[in-house]
Amino acid sequence: MKVTKNKITIFSIAALFPIFLIHPVNPAIAGDACYIHSGCKKGVGYSQKGSLGQGWYCTDGQEVNKQSNFDNCSINTGCSSDVRSVKYGPVWGGNEHALPRVTGQAWQCYDNAFIHKGCTKGAVYAKDGTMGSAWYCNDGQKVDESTQIDASFISPGCTEGVKYDSSINAWRCND
């Protein structure tokens, strides 16, 4: 009788949340579907016709299926635009002793940033910067494709400004 009850419970859960069965690592409930295989190094893109349906995939051409190993991801719907990009970066968490702290990594949506190496004047968001709408060093130095740029993981909608975090060697939102 207990087995029957468990089978009914499992069936009910599967009927309510079928995506867990397809992609247990990252159901992407709050955003786009995500099927980025572990070890992706070539960057990612959104596909309307990927091997597992619409969603984000690694751009290296490696086929994925239900048995593939996937990276964690949490990519907001509508992320792909000229002001945002998807990167593999830190997942922030916190506790009473250290706010914020890195609790893992996942593919996520971030603001574009072209903050040159050695920037010491802080960074500001510019809608008309030399590389488009993005975060730039606040020293007025122009940047282009040949400029060495610092890593950045700046969450969309960052209103508190940004800072360089030496624990991750990148710029992040100052919240």
N, C-alpha and C positions, 0 to 999 in steps of 0.2 A: 504494500500500500504506500509506503514511503517513497519507493522508486517511482510509482505512478505519479505521485504528487510532484516529485522533482522533475519528471519529464514534462509535466504540464507547466510547471514554473519555467523551465528552460525554454519550452516552446513559446510561452507568453513573452519572455524577454526577447527572444529572437524575432518574434513578430513585431514587437515595439521598436527594437533597435537593431535592424538588420545590418547596418554598416559596421557594427562591432565584429560581426562574423567575417566581413570582407577585409577589414583593416584594423585589427585589434590594437596596434601600436598607436595609431593616430586617427581617431574617428572624425576629426575636423568638424565637430558639431557646430562650433561657433563661427566657422569660416568656410573657405573653399576646401574641397576634397584634396587630399595630398598623397601622392604615391611616389615619393622620392626615395630611391633605394639607398641603403647604407653605403657610405663611402663615396657619394657623389662629389666630384671635384670640379665639374665643368660648368656649374651654375644650373639654374632651374628656369623653367618656363611653363606657362599655362597652355594646356592642350584641350581642344574641344573633343578630340577623338583618340585619347590615349588607350592603352591596352586594358585599363580598368575603368574607362569612362572619362568624363570631363574631370580635370583637376591639374594639379602641379606635378611635374615630372622632372627628373634630371635630364639635361640636354645632351648627355653623352651617347644617346642612342641605345643604351642597354634596355632590353625588354624587361618588364616586371609582370608578375602575376600574383595571385593570392598567397602563394607560398614564399614570395620574396621577403627579405629583411628590409624594413623601412626605417628611415630616420624619423625622429619626432618632428612634428611641425604644427604650427598654429598660424596660418596665413589668413589674414582678414580678407573677406570678399572685397574685390575692387582694388586690390593692392597694386596691380600692374598699371603704372602710369609714368609720366615723365618726372614725377617728383618723389617716387617711392621705388624701392627695390626689395627683392627677397634675398636674404643672406642667412647663413647658418651662424647663429649667434647665441649669446647667453640668455638663459631664462632666469629672471630675477625673482627672488623670494626674500623672505626676511624673518627675523626673529627678534626678540627683545634686546639682544646683545649686539646685533650687527645688521643695520638696514642700509641699503639693500645688499643682498649677497647673491652670488651665482649659485643656482641649484641644479643646473644642467644646461643642455644646449638643444636648440631646435631651429628649424627653418621658420623664419618670421618676416614680417613686413617692417621695413625701416625707412625713415626719411633718407633721401640722398644727402651725402655730405662730401664736400671737397675741401677739407681742412688740411692745408699743407703741413708737412712735417716741420717741427720746430715752432709751431704756433704757440705764442705765450700770452697773447692778448685776449684770449677767450674767443668764442665763436658766436655768430649771429645768423639768422635765417634771412636769405635774400631771394626775392622772387625774380630778380633780374640779374643774377650772378653770371659770371663768364661761362659757366658750364650748365646754366639753367637754374631753376628753382631748387635751392639746396642750402645746407649749412656751410659757411665759409669762415675762415679766420677773420677776426675783427681788426686786422692790421692794414687792410687795403691792398695787400699783395694779390695781384691777378694770378689765377691758376688756369692751366690748360691741360691737354692730354699728356704732356711730358712732365708735369709737376708731380713730385712724390707726395702722395696723400696718406694721411693717417687712417687707420681702421676706425670705423664708427658703427655704433649700434644704437641709433637714436630713434626712440619710439615715435610713431606718428602722433601728432597732437601735443608734442612736448611744449609746454608753455612756461616752464621754470628755467629755461636756458639749458645750456649743455656744459659739461666739464670733461676734462681728460681724466680717465680713471686708470691709474698705473697698475691696478690689480688685474685688468684685462687688456692693457695696452691699447685702449681705444677711447673714443669720445662716446658719451652716453648722456641721456637726459639727466638733469640735475634735480631729481625728485627724491 
